[in-house]
Amino acid sequence: MMEIVSSTVEIVIGLLVLIGALFSAFSAFGLLRLPDVYLRAHAATKSTTLGVLCVLSGAFFFFWYFDNYISARLLLGILFVFITAPIAGHLNGRAAYRTDVPLWEQSVQDELEPLLKGKKMKYEEKDMME
């Protein structure tokens, strides 16, 4: 009975690491192939974060099950990646948009333009008044 559980755990851990590696590879492919900075930021944050989380989770479960060791470093790594990667991707995209990096020419809609256009005009008017 223990052999069945052990082999099942090995398969689950192997699948987690494999899925994480595949998501990371897809992310690298997306970074190379996608046309603009906004789509690349999407590939870099979404799939890379999921890939790294799967690999770290697989490592965590491996050490937990086979060595009976709960790694606080791996848990902190999972938490750190889960929190910082999406925030960094958002800030990179925001900085690119605010510095007028153009969208891909086949982009359908720019939802931020009407929202930020009024704010940009207010700042320009304020600078002109001073």
TARA-V535426 format. One record per backbone hydrogen bond with DSSP energy under -0.5 kcal/mol. NH is the residue of the N-H (numbers start at 1). CO is the residue of the C=O. Records with the same first field share a line. If there is no record, write none. Layout:
BEGIN
NH = CO ; CO
END
This chain:
BEGIN
5 = 1
6 = 2
7 = 3
8 = 4
9 = 5
10 = 6
11 = 7
12 = 8
13 = 9
14 = 10
15 = 11
16 = 12
17 = 13
18 = 14
19 = 15
20 = 16
21 = 17
22 = 18
23 = 19
24 = 20
25 = 21
26 = 22
27 = 23
28 = 24
29 = 25
30 = 26
31 = 27
32 = 28
33 = 29
34 = 30
40 = 36
41 = 37
42 = 38
43 = 39
44 = 40
45 = 41
46 = 42
47 = 42
48 = 43
49 = 45
50 = 46
51 = 47
52 = 48
53 = 49
54 = 50
55 = 51
56 = 52
57 = 53
58 = 54
59 = 55
60 = 56
61 = 57
62 = 58
63 = 59
64 = 60
65 = 61
66 = 62
67 = 62 ; 63
69 = 63
71 = 69
72 = 70
75 = 71
76 = 72
77 = 73
78 = 74
79 = 75
80 = 76
81 = 77
82 = 78
83 = 79
84 = 80
85 = 81
87 = 83
88 = 84
89 = 85
90 = 86
91 = 87
92 = 88
93 = 89
94 = 90
95 = 91
96 = 92
97 = 93
98 = 94
99 = 95
100 = 97
101 = 96
107 = 104
111 = 109
116 = 112
117 = 113
118 = 114
119 = 115
120 = 116
121 = 117
122 = 118
123 = 119
124 = 120
125 = 121
126 = 122
127 = 123
128 = 124
129 = 125
130 = 126
END
